[in-house]
């Protein structure tokens, strides 16, 4: 993962509109996974529109520091496909 907030924002800007899974630490030994679409990036936060079939609310925002401190992890669907193609 990139090591500065600016590089994290630039990487997310290149993935706007892509489908992703957000894996968040929700406490001691508890992890939540949410699927959605990366909708917008702002100077300090980014917004994910969530899949309405799996979640009770429409969107959620995270700060870039959450990624930097590894409180959350993002898995983009297109990156998973590229990794599977490279293995084949």
C-alpha positions as a LaTeX table, in Angstrom:
\begin{tabular}{lrrr}
\hline
Residue & $x$ (\AA) & $y$ (\AA) & $z$ (\AA) \\
\hline
Unk1 & 0.00 & 0.00 & 0.00 \\
Unk2 & 1.26 & 3.54 & $-0.68$ \\
Unk3 & 3.05 & 5.27 & 2.16 \\
Unk4 & 1.57 & 8.77 & 2.03 \\
Unk5 & $-1.91$ & 10.25 & 2.02 \\
Unk6 & $-1.29$ & 11.99 & $-1.31$ \\
Unk7 & $-0.33$ & 8.75 & $-3.08$ \\
Unk8 & $-3.32$ & 6.97 & $-1.53$ \\
Unk9 & $-5.67$ & 9.69 & $-2.84$ \\
Unk10 & $-4.14$ & 9.53 & $-6.34$ \\
Unk11 & $-4.51$ & 5.75 & $-6.42$ \\
Unk12 & $-8.17$ & 5.99 & $-5.33$ \\
Unk13 & $-8.81$ & 8.73 & $-7.92$ \\
Unk14 & $-7.79$ & 6.26 & $-10.61$ \\
Unk15 & $-10.37$ & 3.75 & $-9.32$ \\
Unk16 & $-13.43$ & 6.04 & $-9.16$ \\
Unk17 & $-16.54$ & 4.08 & $-10.15$ \\
Unk18 & $-14.91$ & 0.70 & $-9.55$ \\
Unk19 & $-16.46$ & $-2.04$ & $-7.43$ \\
Unk20 & $-14.59$ & $-2.89$ & $-4.26$ \\
Unk21 & $-14.73$ & $-4.67$ & $-0.92$ \\
Unk22 & $-13.87$ & $-2.75$ & 2.25 \\
Unk23 & $-12.49$ & $-4.89$ & 5.08 \\
Unk24 & $-12.60$ & $-2.90$ & 8.33 \\
Unk25 & $-11.40$ & $-3.70$ & 11.84 \\
Unk26 & $-14.54$ & $-3.42$ & 13.98 \\
Unk27 & $-13.00$ & $-4.19$ & 17.32 \\
Unk28 & $-11.08$ & $-6.93$ & 18.98 \\
Unk29 & $-10.97$ & $-9.93$ & 16.65 \\
Unk30 & $-13.96$ & $-8.60$ & 14.69 \\
Unk31 & $-13.86$ & $-7.70$ & 11.02 \\
Unk32 & $-16.61$ & $-6.29$ & 8.82 \\
Unk33 & $-16.72$ & $-6.65$ & 5.04 \\
Unk34 & $-18.77$ & $-4.31$ & 2.88 \\
Unk35 & $-19.14$ & $-4.31$ & $-0.91$ \\
Unk36 & $-19.80$ & $-1.19$ & $-2.90$ \\
Unk37 & $-18.60$ & 1.30 & $-5.50$ \\
Unk38 & $-15.96$ & 3.97 & $-4.91$ \\
Unk39 & $-18.04$ & 7.08 & $-5.61$ \\
Unk40 & $-16.05$ & 10.22 & $-4.62$ \\
Unk41 & $-12.75$ & 11.34 & $-3.19$ \\
Unk42 & $-12.30$ & 14.48 & $-1.15$ \\
Unk43 & $-9.16$ & 16.05 & 0.39 \\
Unk44 & $-9.44$ & 14.05 & 3.64 \\
Unk45 & $-12.02$ & 11.28 & 3.00 \\
Unk46 & $-13.47$ & 9.04 & 0.30 \\
Unk47 & $-17.06$ & 7.82 & $-0.12$ \\
Unk48 & $-18.22$ & 4.30 & $-0.95$ \\
Unk49 & $-21.80$ & 3.66 & $-2.15$ \\
Unk50 & $-22.76$ & 0.36 & $-0.54$ \\
Unk51 & $-24.63$ & $-2.58$ & $-2.05$ \\
Unk52 & $-28.20$ & $-2.18$ & $-0.76$ \\
Unk53 & $-28.83$ & $-5.93$ & $-0.66$ \\
Unk54 & $-26.15$ & $-6.42$ & 2.00 \\
Unk55 & $-26.26$ & $-3.18$ & 4.01 \\
Unk56 & $-28.83$ & $-1.05$ & 5.81 \\
Unk57 & $-27.38$ & 2.30 & 4.76 \\
Unk58 & $-26.54$ & 3.85 & 1.39 \\
Unk59 & $-22.96$ & 5.04 & 1.73 \\
Unk60 & $-20.04$ & 5.20 & 4.10 \\
Unk61 & $-16.96$ & 7.40 & 4.24 \\
Unk62 & $-13.44$ & 6.58 & 5.37 \\
Unk63 & $-10.38$ & 8.73 & 5.81 \\
Unk64 & $-7.11$ & 8.13 & 3.99 \\
Unk65 & $-5.43$ & 7.70 & 7.37 \\
Unk66 & $-7.59$ & 4.58 & 7.90 \\
Unk67 & $-5.76$ & 3.03 & 4.94 \\
Unk68 & $-2.40$ & 4.39 & 6.04 \\
Unk69 & $-2.75$ & 2.95 & 9.55 \\
Unk70 & $-4.23$ & $-0.30$ & 8.16 \\
Unk71 & $-7.53$ & 0.04 & 10.03 \\
Unk72 & $-9.21$ & $-0.80$ & 6.72 \\
Unk73 & $-8.15$ & $-2.61$ & 3.57 \\
Unk74 & $-9.56$ & $-2.19$ & 0.07 \\
Unk75 & $-9.85$ & $-4.97$ & $-2.48$ \\
Unk76 & $-10.83$ & $-3.80$ & $-5.96$ \\
Unk77 & $-12.59$ & $-6.38$ & $-8.15$ \\
Unk78 & $-10.46$ & $-5.55$ & $-11.21$ \\
Unk79 & $-7.22$ & $-6.12$ & $-9.21$ \\
Unk80 & $-8.48$ & $-9.55$ & $-8.13$ \\
Unk81 & $-9.22$ & $-10.43$ & $-11.78$ \\
Unk82 & $-5.72$ & $-9.34$ & $-12.86$ \\
Unk83 & $-4.11$ & $-11.45$ & $-10.14$ \\
Unk84 & $-6.11$ & $-14.52$ & $-11.18$ \\
Unk85 & $-5.16$ & $-14.00$ & $-14.85$ \\
Unk86 & $-1.48$ & $-13.71$ & $-13.92$ \\
Unk87 & $-1.63$ & $-17.06$ & $-12.09$ \\
Unk88 & $-3.25$ & $-18.84$ & $-15.03$ \\
\hline
\end{tabular}
